[in-house]
């Protein structure tokens, strides 16, 4: 009950124009009060992540959610990150890599998510994309039912030149949830990279129809496989 009351308070504070720091404080208290991965806990964590100003803080808030099987999480995480995303560098990047080397799962998933957001933003550092793929694969060994990690692995495989492997993974994912925007976009990349231009165009057209305000046109233009489509 207290968690629900705090969640409602956060909404009222935001609607009243209170400072975002105050909203974050209330959401952080609510998050600490209940189970981390029940439906309410997941929604609170997503709202909290989207409230932070900096990419690094949003990434750290989201990385621990990626083990869950909920297909909607990866689209929500992507939506929270794309508003502010700039490829991590300097201390922000080094901090993420240090945390990932300690053996904990969550920061390793953060590496995979950061690599995918880099790719979607048009940042084509092969070493970082490969590092993301490796961490996604390690995460799947511990959380094989994670829809989010399978989506990230498919997107990174498509971008790194393994489109047939990516297509196989993503087509299976879309049988589970055919509405996932990021999985459909990743499949369009894989289809284009494997020479299936008509299939890629059809996927992109459906995405634009279903989510006309989404980032799909910009991401298409930043993709080596889809640019110009």
Buried (B, 14 or more C-beta within 10 A) or exposed (E): EEBEEBBEBBEEBBEEEBEEEBBBBBBBBBBEBBEEBEEBBBEBBBBBBBBBEEBBBBBBBBBBBBBBBBBBBBBBBBBBBBEBBEBBEEEBBEBBBEBBEEEEBBBBBBBBBBBBBBBBBBBBEEEBBEBBBBBBBBBBEEBEEBBBBBBBBBBBBBBBEBBEBBBBBBBEBBEEBEEBBBBBBBBBBBBBBBEBEEBBBEBBEBBBEEBEEBBBBEBBEBBEBBEEB
